[in-house]
């Protein structure tokens, strides 16, 4: 690994000052599970690494009137085990439980993972399905970016020079909705999925689809929201025929890459299969009491 200078600021103002001073030669370190690997592989060669561990207030989970605010330095294990997340955002608890191994989840942070921009990660599909936003801070102020728009390209996100992702805002799923996160794992349980799908479904009293969000991971250079499939199902009866027809449209939304987990054609086929399964399981998770909380 290349030589670099490590900085350990204790405030965001110090962080902004270091980023301003060193510019493109600086990288922010959260959990380090992604950045350290990239530095070892010489994909990134920063001269300065700015650690966030000593900056207070970045590792809390707070229930608010609009949802849940998750600090960027919260570890994935912390999110998985948080009573607030389990009670108010069960889809997230279930999703983070499927990330790699406890050893990784004890180190990796939600903010570091999102900024890394890896399209194969588990959390982004569920976060996008819930309508989450990233809060970016800089010396110029705050900027809130919907996670649906946060991912730009392969390992590229909408974090501008001098900005730090400080928290993630996650609305609660609609009352009376059902949700699920599925990942297809033909290899080992701690691997990235060949394809993954998060779905949130709510229905009207007559049984028709009130709203639906379908988001796929490992199916392109960014997480992909299958809006065409959503539009095909919204307002329709939630029958097997309609669910299959909507899921079949996922193939028009995805654009997977060939890799050792499967060919692009195979991943496209699996995206359709797992989108259908996700819709079926999310629908089955809708509580019988329409005013009940969303389940996963």
N, C-alpha and C positions, 0 to 999 in steps of 0.2 A: 504494500500500500504506500502511496506517496506521502511525503512529509506535509504536514499542515499545522496551523496554529489553532488551538482550541480555545474558545471564549466561553465563559459561563456567566452571562449577565444575570442580574436579579430583578430586572424590570423590563417592561416592553419598550420604554424609552431608550434603554441601553441597547436593546436588540435593534431597534430602528437606527440608532446611531452607528452601530457596527455594520449593518447592511448598507447604509448610506456611504460609509467610509470605504468599504471593500467591494461593493458592487457585485459584478459577475463572478468575482473570485471567492464569494462567500456562499455557504449553504447552511440552512437551518437544520438542526438535529433535534428530533423529538424522541421516538423510541429507538431509532437507529437500525431497525431490522431491514429496511430497504436501502437507506443511504450507505451504510457500511458495506453492504454487499456490492453496491454499484461502485464504490470507491476501490474495493479490492479487485474488482474486475476492470478497473480503470475506465469505466463508462463515464464517471464523473471524477474530476481531479481538482477540487477546490483547494485554495491556499488557506482558507479560513473556514472553520466550522463553528457555528454559533449554537450552543446548546440551550435548550429551553427549560431544563429540569429545575433550575433555581428560580424561575419566574413564577410567582404565586398566582393563584386564581385560575390556572389553566387545567386543573384536573378535578373539577367538581361536576356533579350532575344535579341539575336543579329543575324542579317542576314549576312551570309558569302558567299563566292564564292561557297562553297560546300553544302550549305544548311542553317540550322538554329541551332544555339547553344542556348540551354535552360539551364539556371543555375539551380542547384539542389534545391535551396531554392525558386524557383518560385512556387507560389501557383497554384493550379489547376484553380482557378477563374481567376488569372492573365493570364494564358495560354489561357483559354477560350475566354477572352476579348481582347487579344493582337492583334493590327492591323497587326503586322508582321505575326503572326500565321494564322490569318484569310485570309490574302492575299496569303501567300506562302505555308501554310500547312492547308488548310481548313478541311481536314479529322481530324486533331488533334483538331481543334476548336470544331467540331461537337462531337467528342468523349468525350472531357472533359466536354462538356455541359451536358452529360448524367451521370456524376458521382454524385451519392447521391443527396445532396441538396446544395444550395448556402452557407449555414452555414458551411458545411463540406469543400466545395471547397475553402472557404476563409481561411481555416487553413491548410489543407493538402497540402503537397508539392510533386512535381514530383519525386524528389530524394528519399524522405522518403518512398513514396509508392513503388517505384521500389525495394529498398533495403529490404523492408518488405517481398517481395516475395510471396504475396498472389495471387494464380492463378485465383481468381475470379475478380480481378481488371479490370476496363474498359480500361485504357490507354495502357497496354502492347501489345494487339493484333494489334492496329493501329500503334504503334511505330515500332513493328517488321515488319509489312507489308510495312512500309516506309523505312526499312533498317537502323533503328536508332542504335546508339552505346552509351554505357555508358563510361564516362571518369572517371577513378579512380585515385586518387592522394594519395601518401604516401611520407614519408621522403626519399624513394628510387627513386622517380620519378613518371611518369605518366604511366598509362596502359589503353588502349582503348579496350573495349570488345563489340562485336556485341550483341545487346539485345537478338538475337536469341539464343546465347550461354550463356547468363547471368543467366538465371534461371536454377537451378540445380535439385531441388526437392521441395517438399511441404514446403513452407516458407524458402527455402534455395537458396541463390544466390552465385555468384562467387566473393563476396567481401571478400578479405583476411584480416587477422588481421593487423591492422594499416592503412588500406585503408579507404578513404572517397570518396564517389561518389560526384563529384563537378559539372558535367554538363552532358547534353545529346546532342549528335550531330544527327540531323535529316536531311537526304537528302530530297530534294523536289521530289514529285512524278513526273514521266516522263511526259513530255509535251504530251498533247493529251490523257492522261489517265483519267479514272473515278474511283472514290473510294467511299466507304461507310463503316460505322460501324453500326451494328445492334446488339441489345441485346433483348433476350426474357424475358419479365417481367410478369409472371403470378401473382405476389404478388403486391408490391407497387412500385411506380416509383423511390423511393430512395434506393431500394434494389439492391444487386448484381443480375446479370442476371443468369437465369437457364443455359443459354448458350449464348455466344456472338461470333460474327464473324466480322473481318475486311477483306475487299477485295480491291485490287488495280488491275485494268485491263487496258491494252492498246491493240490496234489492228492495224493490217497492213492496207494498203490502200485497199486491196481486201476484208477486213472485217474479216479476220482470226485473231485469238488471237496472238498478238505479245509477250506479257508477262502477267503474272498473279501471284499474291501473295495472299494466303488465310491463315489467322491466326485465331485460335479459343481460346477463354477464357472460364473458368468454365467447361472445357472438359477434365481435367486431373490434375496432380499435378503441372504442369507448363503450360504456354501458349503453344499452339501447332501449328506449321506450317504444313499445309496439302500438303506436297510436291508431294505426289502421285496424288492428285486431280489436282494440278497445271500442272504436267507433262502430264496428260491426256488431258488437254485443250489447252496447249501451242501449237501453230502452226495449230490448228484446226479451222474450221469455228465456229463462235459464235452463233450456232443454239440452240434452246431450247433443242433439243435432246442431243447435246454435253454437254451443261451446266448441264443438269440433270445427265448425265452419270458421269461427273467429280465430281459433288457434292455427288453422291452416294458413292464415294471412301473415303469420309471424315470419314465414319464409321470405316474404317480400321486404321485411324490415332489417333482417340480419345480414351481415357480411363478414363471416368468420374467416380466420386465417388458418392455413394448413400448419399443423405442428405435430409433435409426437403424441398428442392426446387425440388426434383424429384429423381427417381431411375436412376441408371446408364443406363439402357435400354432406359428409356424415354429421357434422355439427349442425348444419341447417336442418337435417331430418330430426335430430335430437331436440333442437330448439322447438320444433312444432310439437313433438311428443310431450316434452316437459312443460310447455305452455298449457297444453290441454290438461295435463295432470295437475298443474298448479291451479288452474281455474276450477277444476272439479273439487280439489281439496279446500281451496279458499271458500267456495260456495258451501261445502259441507261444514265449515267452521263457523258459518254465520249463526249467531245464537237464536234460539227459538223465540226468545223475548226480543222484539225489535228495538227496545230501548237499552238492551244489554250492551256490555262493552265488547269491543272487537276481540276475537280470539285467534290463536294460531295453532 
